[in-house]
Amino acid sequence: MKIRLSAYNEKWVQMFNDEALFLRGIFGEEIIKVEHFGSTAVPGMKAKPVIDMMCLVKDIKKIDSFNEQMDSLGYDVAGEWGIEGRRLFRKGGENRTHHIHVYQHDNSHIHRHLVLRDYLRAHPDEVARYTYIKQELAQRYDDTVLYSKEKKPFVKELEQRAVNWFENQ
């Protein structure tokens, strides 16, 4: 899939809100909280225009019972997709609009995602550095797999700075 980076778009917040409302209608009482994270949740950040959403749920195993319904609604049901304890649903096919990451409320991955988002929101200099890296890699790679692989070391360092920032507040 071709890398599509877009300038920050204020409509992303509304797209998140609309989808969160829709997902609450599907998962009902299983959802505890829905969070907007990733690059589209950071004002000023260039991003692939795909809304990353995190649904925190009571029991991750119950989410599997929604797979058929999610598929019938046009979501790609991807299962854990490389992260133990997560369920991933993708909306939009080749022109994806949303990634729905579902975690049980006590999953250890939740913290790093939200801390990174909050760190970037508070550090525009880091947003500029991250945007620059993404633009460079998007020019170099047509494939999202290679783009993501090359971006990973920078993101790991960024996550560590974010965690340190959070712990020192």
Rosetta blueprint (number, residue, H / E / L):
1 M L
2 K L
3 I L
4 R L
5 L L
6 S E
7 A L
8 Y L
9 N L
10 E L
11 K H
12 W H
13 V H
14 Q H
15 M H
16 F H
17 N H
18 D H
19 E H
20 A H
21 L H
22 F H
23 L H
24 R H
25 G H
26 I H
27 F H
28 G H
29 E H
30 E H
31 I E
32 I E
33 K E
34 V E
35 E E
36 H E
37 F E
38 G L
39 S H
40 T H
41 A H
42 V L
43 P L
44 G L
45 M L
46 K L
47 A E
48 K L
49 P L
50 V L
51 I E
52 D E
53 M E
54 M E
55 C E
56 L E
57 V E
58 K L
59 D L
60 I H
61 K H
62 K H
63 I H
64 D H
65 S H
66 F H
67 N H
68 E H
69 Q H
70 M H
71 D H
72 S H
73 L L
74 G L
75 Y E
76 D E
77 V E
78 A E
79 G E
80 E L
81 W L
82 G L
83 I L
84 E L
85 G L
86 R E
87 R E
88 L E
89 F E
90 R E
91 K E
92 G L
93 G H
94 E H
95 N H
96 R L
97 T L
98 H E
99 H E
100 I E
101 H E
102 V E
103 Y E
104 Q E
105 H L
106 D L
107 N L
108 S L
109 H H
110 I H
111 H H
112 R H
113 H H
114 L H
115 V H
116 L H
117 R H
118 D H
119 Y H
120 L H
121 R H
122 A H
123 H L
124 P H
125 D H
126 E H
127 V H
128 A H
129 R H
130 Y H
131 T H
132 Y H
133 I H
134 K H
135 Q H
136 E H
137 L H
138 A H
139 Q H
140 R H
141 Y L
142 D L
143 D L
144 T H
145 V H
146 L H
147 Y H
148 S H
149 K H
150 E H
151 K H
152 K H
153 P H
154 F H
155 V H
156 K H
157 E H
158 L H
159 E H
160 Q H
161 R H
162 A H
163 V H
164 N H
165 W H
166 F H
167 E H
168 N L
169 Q L
